[in-house]
Amino acid sequence: SSKLKRDDGLKGSRTAATASDSTRKVSVRDKLLVKEVAELEANLPCTCKVHFPDPNKLHCFQLTVTPEEGYYQGGKFQFETEVPDAYNMVPPKVKCLTKIWHPNITERGEICLSLLREHSIDGTGCAPTRTLKDVVWGLNFLFTDLLNFDDPLNIEAAEHHLRDKEDFRNKVDDYIKPYARR
């Protein structure tokens, strides 16, 4: 706010009002993020790490998930998260940067997780009560509890699992070795 006051003194009233209005919109998100990032870091699953490439931009961060059990054990999966200006009415945009064979994540990095949907039929989508902690825990659980073969985004991976679970496991390992090795 002190920077805004200084800027108001330096600019004309019309320019300052425009800058102030646009800054206020961002500052609501940023105020939320300061609180949520502190909560997230205090409650991070042991299989997750969060990295902020620019500590002054809490709306852009990377998440690393290293599952300790299940099909994806031994892998290290990178996600890029961008929190939009309209957060918490609009969900964060998340992309998986690691090539993966997964029923709920496409090879292009698109993710099927209800928390990341703006509108959800089952009512479990984005809501103002959801936080970044919920998103990170949801992404973490995509490798264990939320692994969903019944409502897949990557239909081929889900059908592969139904046909031959052992071959599915081998293909997951074939992806982990070159793309997700710890």
N, C-alpha and C positions, 0 to 999 in steps of 0.2 A: 504494500500500500504506500510506503514512503516513496518508492520509485514512481508510482502513479502520480503522487502529489508533485514530485519534481517535474515529471513530464507535463502535467497540467500547467505548471508555471512557465514552461519553455514553449509550449505550442499555443496556437490560437484556440479559442473556446470551442469552435466547431470541430476542429481536428482532435482536440483533447477529449471531447464528448464521445466521438466515434471510437477512438482508441480505448477509452474507459469502458464503453459498452461492450466491446468485443473482449476486453480483458476480463470483465466481470463474468461473462459466460464461461470462459476457460477456468477462472479461479474457483468456481463452484466445483467443477470436476477435480481440480487440483487439491482443493481442501479435502474433498472426500478421499482422494488418493493418498494424501499424507496419513490420514487415519487408517485407511485400509491396508496400506503397505506395511505399516507398523504392526497391525494385527496379523497380517499374512506372515511376516517374518517371525513373529512369536509363535505361530501355529503351523509352521511348514512341515509337511510330512518328511520323514527321514529319507525318503527316496527322491526328494525334490530339492532343487537349488534354483534360486532366482538371481538373475544378473541384470543390473541396470547399466547399459552401455554409457548413458549420460545421466548421472545422478540428479541433474536438474530437470529431467524429463521422465517423471514417474509414470507417464501414460504409455511409454514404450519400454518393454522389458522382455527378457528371454527367460524361459523356463527349461530346465533340464530334468527329465524323469529317468531314473535308473531302477526299474523294477527288480525286486528281490525274489520274486516268485512267479510262477506261471510261464506261459509261452514266451514272454518277452524278457525273462530273466537273463542277465548278462548283456543287455542292450542299454544304450544311452541315447535318449530321444530328445531332440531339441524342438522347442516351440517358440514362436515369435508372437508376442501379444501387443496389440495396440488398443488403447482405451479411447473411444471417440469422445468428442466434446459433449454429446448428449448423454453420456454415462451418468447415471444409473438407470435411465429409462431405456437405453439401448445397450445391448451386450457388447463386451469387448470383442474385437476381431482377433481370432487366433488361427495360426497356421502351423502345421507340423513341418519342420524343415528337414527332418530325417526321412529318407525313403523307407517305407515300412509296408509289410504285408499284414493288414489288419482289417477286420470287417467294418470298423467304424471310422477309419481314416483312409482316405484315398491315397494313391501313390503321388498325387499332386499336392497333398498336404491338407485337403479339406477335411473337416472334422464334424462328425455327427455326435453332438452332445446337446441335450435339450437346454441346458443353461446358456448355450451360445445362440439360441434361436430367439429372435425378437418376438415371434408369436408361436405359441405351442398349443396344440390341441389338448394335451394332457394337463396343462396348467403348470408344468414344471419348468417352463422356459424362463426367459429373462424377466426379472421383477425388481423393483427398487429395493427389496429386502435382500437380494443376492449381493454378495461381495466378491472381491478378487480371491479371497480365501476359498469360497465355494467353487470358483472356476478352477483354481489350481488343484483342489482336492478331486474335482470331477475329472480333470485330465489325468491325474494320477490313477484314479480308479478305472479308467478306460483300459488299463493293463491288467486289471484283476476283476473286481466286483462288477463293474459296468460293461465289461466286454460283452457285446450283444450280437449274437449270431442270428437272432430272430428279426431284427429290424436294421439291416445293414445299409451302409452307404456304399461300401465296396462289396457288391453282391458276389462277385467272383471269389473273393476271399472267404465269404460266409459259406458259399456252396462248396468250396474246396474243403472246408472244415467238416461239413456234413458228409461229403463223400469219403474222406480219408483223414482222420484226425492225426495220424502219425506222419503222413506226407505233408499235412498242413504245418505241423511242428517243424519238419525239415525245411520247408520253404521259409518259414519265419526265421529260422537259423541262417538260411542262405542270404536273407536280407540283413540280418544283424551283423554278420561277419564283415561285409564291405562297407556298410553304411552306418552302423550303430555300435560298433565295438567300443567298449569302455577304454 
